[in-house]
């Protein structure tokens, strides 16, 4: 990434494009790691989408955004967990291309 936690405009576009791909073509819940407790559901695609949103919005904007309806009152969703995962990916992979490749691998793409 261009600076720590500050992707370039080109990298932001790549992250947003990949996020849209997942949003428009999600895997069925039974075809990905998923956990449920009561009304709360958490799946790998949702985690990846949230990581990508953190990466292309940045910490301040991500924390200021309201949760999507599917994640409100969800026992499994914590923005702090997404931050930790995203920051670990930045530290390990450094670039949008490498992060996307790692996330595609998680999805089996």
Helices and strands as residue ranges (DSSP letters): H 9-24, G 29-31, E 34-37, E 40-43, H 44-57, H 59-64, G 69-71, H 79-93, H 96-107
